[in-house]
């Protein structure tokens, strides 16, 4: 029963548990408040932007882990309303700043990352005129360059270690490469005004090849072959190997992509060819890109599904294959880590709402963002009025049937499931400031409804929303920097910040303030003396002392685990 569960797992009934109990037993709305004090079982954070939201909840996670020895990281969940907006912020803050281990369940695959851009650029070459810009946009991508920098070439010269991309660009400019594979390609594209074989890639490669055939002492500026005149380019001997690699890579790219629009194959054959193309030219550079590369290959394998929908064998042109692949990329999700095993679980609402985590963070609950507003769709027949004959319960028109759930009702129910399943603490956050015009933004209608219910039926005082400052180095995070070191001289702030860089910035900022206060009269002097330590007051010396920021108490096991992010708290 709920009472038994409360007595075994939650010795002290807080506001969240009382609210869950009332929902479970369908208690009516109270006319008189219970007069409870606000606790940290339900918290609402107002932040300036999504980045600050993520930084605030990351510090809260460390604070809870440090203060509750029974709480594990895999018992915390971060549920995001808009994964595309928050995913990059979460990855950066958790990995680079707070060193928080996490497991991402249904992250959005960013087709605009460098691996996705390289894949689409490679497949899209056949739609271009093979201009210098088109090819170098792909070549300059690190995921393309990496496949050619494995040391497979000989190392007789210092230039064989990696592709000399700047030298390639200089050669393209010196050889007047602008567009087109060869003269025939230019004519097919409509460049009929070009009488000579110029501006294309092949004429440039012939000039480079001819320079290898001529002796260095040769003074011939122009050579004639049949009706064509060729001006060989002068290449130093030490750049001959790099020039050969330049011609090999470009010619391989052109040969592997130029005829894609002419081919028609089954989905299975297309999948095999494009997979070979990706493995030949693309390579993940960083660890997180390996999952993205595996996702690319999985999306290519789905081309086999095109054959399953056909009774008879049918061949598809490349336009169909390219659009199918782009749609798969846009709808793909990525997963990192192991579910409920590695760190904080991060997900959107759909997969995570009914799982009973101890601590749940809800991000992005701004007004108009959650729940999703209803949008009228002409193809949605659920809201089309239907005449009832005969009338039913006095109604002549039926607008919806039972089970026709709108997106707003769906989101409200997902929030209710999350509210009921959370076991200890529920923390909600929203963006409270418009970055463009600095206007104040309101929280979601769900948060406002929850606040009205808490204020009228549960709390003795009005619920206080925690307002986080715009900057991470705000002194409101570190009250010890603005007070003396005497015990009991300051109270602990309800704003938590475990970012070491923010702490150092705040210390410098406070030192600057104290310096300006103590030496304000020296601003009018034209000459300054060397600053001596004895000039400073005890408060300034206290700020400058490293020992001042070390914890006075002995370290526990949890403190040792959190040593990389441990501050004076």
C-alpha distance (Angstrom), angle and dihedral (degrees) to the residues before:
residue distance angle dihedral
X1 . . .
X2 3.81 . .
X3 3.77 92.1 .
X4 3.79 91.7 53.6
X5 3.79 91.4 47.9
X6 3.75 90.3 49.9
X7 3.77 93.1 50.3
X8 3.79 94.4 48.9
X9 3.80 101.8 40.6
X10 3.79 103.8 22.2
X11 3.82 113.2 36.8
X12 3.82 92.0 178.8
X13 3.79 116.7 47.0
X14 3.79 109.9 -136.0
X15 3.80 130.9 -171.5
X16 3.81 93.5 -86.7
X17 3.80 93.1 52.7
X18 3.81 91.9 45.9
X19 3.79 90.3 51.1
X20 3.81 91.4 48.5
X21 3.79 90.9 49.4
X22 3.82 91.9 52.4
X23 3.80 91.2 49.7
X24 3.80 91.5 48.2
X25 3.82 93.6 51.8
X26 3.84 93.5 37.6
X27 3.77 93.6 -121.7
X28 3.82 113.7 -171.7
X29 3.78 119.9 -115.0
X30 3.78 111.4 -80.0
X31 3.77 121.8 -118.2
X32 3.81 91.1 -160.3
X33 3.79 127.0 46.5
X34 3.80 121.0 -116.6
X35 3.80 88.5 -133.7
X36 3.81 95.8 -128.1
X37 3.78 123.5 164.5
X38 3.79 118.2 -115.9
X39 3.81 112.0 -103.3
X40 3.79 135.4 179.6
X41 3.82 95.9 -97.5
X42 3.83 88.1 94.6
X43 3.80 117.7 32.1
X44 3.80 132.2 171.9
X45 3.81 119.7 -160.7
X46 3.79 123.4 -160.9
X47 3.83 111.6 -159.5
X48 3.78 135.0 177.2
X49 3.82 97.2 -123.9
X50 3.82 141.2 -9.7
X51 3.81 91.5 -88.4
X52 3.78 91.2 57.8
X53 3.81 90.0 47.7
X54 3.79 91.3 57.4
X55 3.81 93.1 44.4
X56 3.80 90.8 50.6
X57 3.80 95.3 51.4
X58 3.84 91.7 43.6
X59 3.81 90.2 57.6
X60 3.80 90.4 45.8
X61 3.80 90.7 53.6
X62 3.81 91.4 54.2
X63 3.81 90.5 46.2
X64 3.81 92.6 51.9
X65 3.80 93.5 45.3
X66 3.79 90.3 49.8
X67 3.82 95.3 48.8
X68 3.82 98.9 39.0
X69 3.79 114.1 55.6
X70 3.82 91.1 -173.6
X71 3.80 93.5 58.0
X72 3.81 118.3 92.5
X73 3.80 127.5 -165.1
X74 3.81 91.9 -117.5
X75 3.81 88.5 58.7
X76 3.80 90.5 64.9
X77 3.80 123.1 82.7
X78 3.80 132.0 -167.9
X79 3.80 112.2 -157.1
X80 3.80 114.7 -166.7
X81 3.78 125.6 -159.2
X82 3.83 95.0 -157.2
X83 3.81 111.0 28.0
X84 3.81 94.5 -176.8
X85 3.81 90.4 57.4
X86 3.82 97.8 44.5
X87 3.79 106.3 30.2
X88 3.80 97.2 82.9
X89 3.82 91.6 45.3
X90 3.81 92.1 49.9
X91 3.80 93.2 49.4
X92 3.80 93.4 49.0
X93 3.81 97.0 44.5
X94 3.80 97.0 41.8
X95 3.80 95.7 44.1
X96 3.79 106.2 34.5
X97 3.78 104.5 27.7
X98 3.77 111.2 26.7
X99 3.83 101.3 20.9
X100 3.79 89.7 -136.3
X101 3.81 115.3 166.4
X102 3.79 111.3 -133.3
X103 3.77 143.0 172.5
X104 3.80 117.8 -137.8
X105 3.80 112.3 -155.0
X106 3.81 108.7 -179.2
X107 3.77 105.6 6.8
X108 3.77 118.5 170.5
X109 3.79 114.2 -105.4
X110 3.78 105.4 -127.1
X111 3.80 107.4 -138.9
X112 3.81 87.2 -171.0
X113 3.81 93.6 66.0
X114 3.76 117.2 107.3
X115 3.82 95.1 -101.1
X116 3.79 92.7 49.7
X117 3.80 90.6 45.5
X118 3.80 90.9 50.6
X119 3.82 91.8 50.7
X120 3.80 94.0 49.9
X121 3.81 92.2 43.1
X122 3.80 90.7 51.7
X123 3.80 93.7 50.4
X124 3.79 92.5 40.8
X125 3.82 95.9 55.9
X126 3.81 91.3 91.3
X127 3.82 89.7 61.8
X128 3.80 92.5 55.8
X129 3.79 135.2 72.9
X130 3.82 90.4 -115.1
X131 3.76 91.6 -110.7
X132 3.77 121.9 176.6
X133 3.81 89.3 -104.8
X134 3.82 93.9 51.3
X135 3.79 94.6 52.4
X136 3.79 98.1 40.0
X137 3.81 92.2 49.1
X138 3.80 85.8 63.4
X139 3.81 97.2 37.7
X140 3.81 93.8 51.7
X141 3.80 91.3 54.5
X142 3.85 107.8 107.7
X143 3.81 91.0 -137.7
X144 3.81 88.8 59.9
X145 3.79 96.6 43.3
X146 3.79 92.7 48.5
X147 3.80 94.1 67.8
X148 3.82 90.6 59.3
X149 3.81 97.0 46.2
X150 3.79 101.5 69.8
X151 3.79 94.1 108.8
X152 3.79 93.4 -105.3
X153 3.78 91.1 138.0
X154 3.74 123.2 76.1
X155 3.75 117.1 -88.7
X156 3.78 100.8 -141.1
X157 3.77 91.0 121.1
X158 3.77 131.9 41.2
X159 3.81 89.8 -120.8
X160 3.82 95.9 65.5
X161 3.78 94.6 74.5
X162 3.81 97.0 80.8
X163 3.77 140.0 -5.8
X164 3.77 111.5 -77.9
X165 3.80 95.5 -139.9
X166 3.80 94.4 173.7
X167 3.78 90.1 54.7
X168 3.81 90.1 50.0
X169 3.79 89.4 53.8
X170 3.81 90.8 49.6
X171 3.80 90.5 51.9
X172 3.79 92.0 48.7
X173 3.78 89.3 52.9
X174 3.81 94.5 44.5
X175 3.83 92.5 47.9
X176 3.83 93.3 48.0
X177 3.81 95.8 -121.0
X178 3.79 110.5 173.0
X179 3.82 113.3 140.9
X180 3.77 143.5 -17.0
X181 3.79 135.7 46.2
X182 3.81 96.5 -115.2
X183 3.79 139.7 -26.5
X184 3.82 93.5 -79.6
X185 3.80 90.9 52.6
X186 3.82 90.7 50.3
X187 3.79 91.9 52.1
X188 3.80 91.5 49.2
X189 3.81 88.3 52.8
X190 3.82 90.8 54.0
X191 3.81 101.4 -99.4
X192 3.83 92.8 134.8
X193 3.80 93.9 145.4
X194 3.82 91.5 74.2
X195 3.80 107.2 95.7
X196 3.79 95.2 175.9
X197 3.79 132.9 52.8
X198 3.83 98.6 -100.7
X199 3.81 142.7 131.9
X200 3.84 95.5 28.2
X201 3.79 132.4 106.8
X202 3.80 99.3 -111.8
X203 3.79 95.1 56.1
X204 3.80 88.1 52.6
X205 3.79 92.5 50.5
X206 3.81 91.6 49.9
X207 3.79 90.0 53.7
X208 3.81 90.9 50.2
X209 3.79 92.9 46.6
X210 3.79 91.7 48.7
X211 3.78 90.4 54.2
X212 3.83 88.4 61.4
X213 3.81 91.2 53.1
X214 3.80 95.3 51.7
X215 3.76 121.8 77.8
X216 3.80 117.2 -115.8
X217 3.81 90.1 -114.5
X218 3.80 92.9 56.5
X219 3.81 112.5 115.9
X220 3.82 98.4 -169.0
X221 3.81 109.4 129.2
X222 3.85 97.9 -175.8
X223 3.80 129.5 25.8
X224 3.81 125.9 -163.3
X225 3.82 122.9 -139.2
X226 3.78 114.3 178.5
X227 3.80 103.0 -51.7
X228 3.80 95.6 -22.4
X229 3.76 126.7 93.0
X230 3.80 117.1 -152.4
X231 3.78 127.9 -167.4
X232 3.82 108.1 -154.8
X233 3.78 115.7 -139.8
X234 3.78 119.0 -125.9
X235 3.81 111.2 -119.1
X236 3.83 124.2 178.6
X237 3.78 113.5 -121.3
X238 3.80 93.0 -115.6
X239 3.84 90.8 61.0
X240 3.80 96.4 51.3
X241 3.81 94.1 95.9
X242 3.80 92.4 49.2
X243 3.81 90.1 48.3
X244 3.81 90.3 52.7
X245 3.80 90.5 51.5
X246 3.80 90.8 48.3
X247 3.81 91.3 55.0
X248 3.81 93.3 42.9
X249 3.82 95.5 52.2
X250 3.81 95.5 45.5
X251 3.80 94.2 44.8
X252 3.81 90.9 48.2
X253 3.79 91.7 51.4
X254 3.79 92.1 49.2
X255 3.80 94.3 45.8
X256 3.82 93.3 49.2
X257 3.82 96.7 47.9
X258 3.81 111.4 25.9
X259 3.83 96.3 84.4
X260 3.81 99.1 41.2
X261 3.81 92.9 104.6
X262 3.82 90.5 54.5
X263 3.80 96.6 53.6
X264 3.80 129.2 90.8
X265 3.78 118.4 -168.2
X266 3.77 141.0 151.5
X267 3.80 119.7 -89.0
X268 3.79 91.0 -105.0
X269 3.81 93.4 54.9
X270 3.79 92.0 45.3
X271 3.81 89.9 51.4
X272 3.79 91.9 51.5
X273 3.81 94.3 47.8
X274 3.82 96.9 45.7
X275 3.79 91.6 45.3
X276 3.81 88.9 54.2
X277 3.80 88.8 47.7
X278 3.81 92.2 54.0
X279 3.80 94.0 46.1
X280 3.80 90.3 49.2
X281 3.80 99.4 49.8
X282 3.83 108.1 20.2
X283 3.78 132.1 64.8
X284 3.83 130.8 172.8
X285 3.80 110.8 -119.1
X286 3.80 104.3 -170.4
X287 3.78 129.1 43.2
X288 3.81 95.4 -108.5
X289 3.81 90.2 53.1
X290 3.80 91.8 63.0
X291 3.80 90.5 72.4
X292 3.81 89.6 47.7
X293 3.80 90.2 51.7
X294 3.81 91.5 50.4
X295 3.79 87.4 49.9
X296 3.82 89.5 53.6
X297 3.79 90.9 53.9
X298 3.82 91.9 46.5
X299 3.79 91.1 52.4
X300 3.79 90.2 51.1
X301 3.80 90.4 52.0
X302 3.81 89.5 58.0
X303 3.80 87.4 71.3
X304 3.80 84.5 82.2
X305 3.81 87.4 70.2
X306 3.79 89.8 68.4
X307 3.79 89.4 68.8
X308 3.79 93.2 52.4
X309 3.79 92.9 62.6
X310 3.81 92.6 56.1
X311 3.79 122.1 84.3
X312 3.79 91.3 -161.8
X313 3.77 124.7 36.4
X314 3.79 109.3 -87.6
X315 3.76 131.4 -175.2
X316 3.79 122.3 -138.9
X317 3.78 128.4 -149.5
X318 3.78 121.1 -128.8
X319 3.81 94.2 -106.1
X320 3.81 89.9 65.2
X321 3.80 92.3 44.6
X322 3.81 93.2 48.8
X323 3.83 94.3 50.6
X324 3.81 91.5 45.1
X325 3.81 90.4 52.7
X326 3.83 92.8 47.8
X327 3.80 91.5 52.9
X328 3.79 91.4 49.0
X329 3.79 90.1 51.3
X330 3.80 92.9 50.8
X331 3.81 93.1 49.6
X332 3.81 96.3 42.8
X333 3.79 123.7 115.1
X334 3.77 128.4 -159.9
X335 3.78 131.0 -145.5
X336 3.78 127.3 -156.1
X337 3.78 128.2 -173.4
X338 3.81 128.4 2.3
X339 3.77 122.3 -60.7
X340 3.85 114.3 -102.4
X341 3.80 89.6 -8.8
X342 3.79 109.5 78.1
X343 3.78 119.0 49.1
X344 3.79 130.5 -67.8
X345 3.80 115.2 -1.0
X346 3.81 114.0 -128.1
X347 3.79 122.8 -168.1
X348 3.79 146.2 130.6
X349 3.79 122.4 -95.6
X350 3.79 99.7 -91.4
X351 3.83 102.6 66.3
X352 3.81 97.3 32.2
X353 3.79 111.6 40.8
X354 3.85 102.1 98.3
X355 3.84 99.4 40.8
X356 3.84 112.2 109.0
X357 3.81 103.4 -128.5
X358 3.77 118.0 171.8
X359 3.81 93.8 -130.2
X360 3.81 123.8 26.0
X361 3.81 127.4 -173.7
X362 3.81 119.1 -162.1
X363 3.82 114.4 -161.1
X364 3.78 130.6 -167.5
X365 3.81 100.2 26.8
X366 3.78 96.0 152.6
X367 3.78 127.6 148.3
X368 3.80 110.6 -82.4
X369 3.81 91.5 11.5
X370 3.79 100.1 76.3
X371 2.95 127.3 58.7
X372 3.79 93.9 30.4
X373 3.84 109.7 -112.2
X374 3.79 117.6 -115.8
X375 3.79 113.5 -100.9
X376 3.77 122.1 -162.2
X377 3.79 112.2 -125.7
X378 3.78 121.6 -171.9
X379 3.81 89.6 -146.8
X380 3.82 92.9 53.6
X381 3.82 106.3 94.9
X382 3.80 94.8 -178.5
X383 3.80 92.2 89.8
X384 3.80 96.9 41.0
X385 3.84 109.1 117.0
X386 3.82 113.0 -117.5
X387 3.81 121.1 -163.9
X388 3.80 113.3 -122.1
X389 3.78 116.8 -138.6
X390 2.96 110.9 -146.5
X391 3.85 101.3 19.9
X392 3.81 115.8 -105.2
X393 3.81 118.0 -139.3
X394 3.78 90.7 -22.4
X395 3.82 94.1 -51.2
X396 3.78 120.4 122.0
X397 3.82 98.0 -176.6
X398 3.79 129.3 48.5
X399 3.79 116.6 -155.9
X400 3.80 100.9 176.0
X401 3.76 139.4 14.9
X402 3.75 126.4 -134.4
X403 3.80 108.4 -81.1
X404 3.82 95.6 28.3
X405 3.81 97.4 127.4
X406 3.79 121.1 -173.5
X407 3.81 122.0 -141.4
X408 3.80 90.2 -109.4
X409 3.79 92.2 53.9
X410 3.80 90.0 45.8
X411 3.81 92.0 55.1
X412 3.80 92.4 45.8
X413 3.79 90.6 53.0
X414 3.82 91.7 48.0
X415 3.81 89.0 54.0
X416 3.81 90.0 49.6
X417 3.81 90.8 52.0
X418 3.80 90.5 50.0
X419 3.80 92.2 47.7
X420 3.81 92.3 51.6
X421 3.81 97.1 43.7
X422 3.84 97.8 48.8
X423 3.80 108.8 104.9
X424 3.81 106.5 -164.5
X425 3.80 117.9 -2.3
X426 3.80 136.3 14.9
X427 3.81 116.8 -165.6
X428 3.80 120.3 -174.2
X429 3.80 126.3 -172.0
X430 3.78 137.9 -175.5
X431 3.80 140.1 174.9
X432 3.80 107.0 -95.8
X433 3.79 100.8 -176.4
X434 3.79 135.0 57.4
X435 3.80 106.2 -130.5
X436 3.81 92.1 -152.6
X437 3.81 103.3 53.1
X438 3.85 101.4 7.7
X439 3.81 91.7 -120.1
X440 3.79 117.6 156.4
X441 3.81 115.0 -107.7
X442 3.79 125.9 -149.6
X443 3.79 126.4 -129.7
X444 3.78 123.8 -110.5
X445 3.79 119.9 -67.0
X446 3.81 86.9 -114.2
X447 3.81 91.3 58.7
X448 3.80 91.1 46.6
X449 3.81 90.7 50.7
X450 3.80 90.3 48.6
X451 3.82 91.0 49.6
X452 3.80 91.7 50.8
X453 3.80 90.2 50.9
X454 3.81 93.7 47.9
X455 3.79 94.1 46.4
X456 3.79 95.2 47.4
X457 3.81 101.7 39.5
X458 3.79 110.8 20.0
X459 3.81 118.3 22.3
X460 3.78 130.4 70.9
X461 3.82 91.4 -150.4
X462 3.78 132.7 28.4
X463 3.81 115.3 -77.2
X464 3.80 111.2 -100.6
X465 3.80 118.6 -139.4
X466 3.82 114.1 -146.5
X467 3.81 108.4 -120.9
X468 3.80 113.6 -154.5
X469 3.82 117.9 -155.7
X470 3.77 122.9 -117.0
X471 3.82 95.9 -111.8
X472 3.79 126.4 55.9
X473 3.80 91.0 -140.8
X474 3.80 94.7 57.7
X475 3.81 111.6 140.2
X476 3.82 89.5 -129.2
X477 3.82 86.5 77.4
X478 3.80 92.0 55.3
X479 3.83 110.9 39.9
X480 3.80 89.9 166.7
X481 3.82 88.6 71.9
X482 3.81 92.5 60.2
X483 3.83 97.3 45.0
X484 3.75 136.1 55.9
X485 3.77 122.0 -94.0
X486 3.83 94.3 -108.4
X487 3.76 113.3 125.8
X488 3.81 111.9 -102.0
X489 3.80 94.0 14.0
X490 3.80 92.2 118.6
X491 3.78 137.1 27.3
X492 3.77 123.2 -127.0
X493 3.79 113.1 -96.8
X494 3.79 120.6 -122.9
X495 3.80 87.0 -138.3
X496 3.80 110.1 91.1
X497 3.79 125.2 -159.0
X498 3.81 123.7 171.9
X499 3.80 96.9 172.3
X500 3.84 108.8 121.4
X501 3.80 92.3 -159.2
X502 3.81 91.0 53.7
X503 3.81 89.6 50.3
X504 3.80 92.2 52.4
X505 3.81 91.4 47.3
X506 3.80 90.8 50.0
X507 3.81 90.5 50.2
X508 3.80 91.5 52.0
X509 3.80 90.7 45.9
X510 3.81 91.7 51.3
X511 3.80 92.1 46.2
X512 3.78 89.2 52.9
X513 3.80 90.5 52.4
X514 3.80 93.0 50.3
X515 3.79 91.8 45.0
X516 3.82 90.9 53.7
X517 3.80 90.4 48.9
X518 3.80 95.8 50.7
X519 3.81 97.7 40.4
X520 3.79 100.6 33.1
X521 3.82 90.9 120.3
X522 3.83 91.4 57.9
X523 3.81 92.7 66.0
X524 3.79 90.3 82.4
X525 3.81 92.2 54.6
X526 3.75 118.2 94.7
X527 3.79 94.6 -150.5
X528 3.81 129.5 49.7
X529 3.78 128.6 -157.1
X530 3.78 124.8 -141.1
X531 3.82 109.1 -79.2
X532 3.78 113.4 -113.9
X533 3.83 125.1 -157.2
X534 3.82 92.2 -127.7
X535 3.79 90.1 63.4
X536 3.79 92.5 68.4
X537 3.77 123.7 88.0
X538 3.78 121.8 -121.0
X539 3.82 91.2 -97.7
X540 3.81 93.3 56.1
X541 3.80 92.4 46.1
X542 3.78 87.5 49.6
X543 3.79 91.0 55.4
X544 3.80 91.5 48.2
X545 3.79 93.7 49.4
X546 3.81 115.5 99.3
X547 3.82 91.9 -155.3
X548 3.78 90.1 62.4
X549 3.79 91.5 72.5
X550 3.78 99.1 48.9
X551 3.82 117.9 102.9
X552 3.78 112.4 -101.8
X553 3.78 95.6 -150.2
X554 3.78 124.6 76.6
X555 3.78 116.2 -91.9
X556 3.78 119.0 -101.1
X557 3.80 124.2 -155.5
X558 3.81 90.9 -94.7
X559 3.81 91.0 49.7
X560 3.79 90.2 54.5
X561 3.79 90.8 50.4
X562 3.79 90.2 51.2
X563 3.80 95.7 43.3
X564 3.85 94.5 116.3
X565 3.83 89.8 61.8
X566 3.81 100.5 28.1
X567 3.79 115.1 128.4
X568 3.78 131.7 172.8
X569 3.78 90.9 -65.2
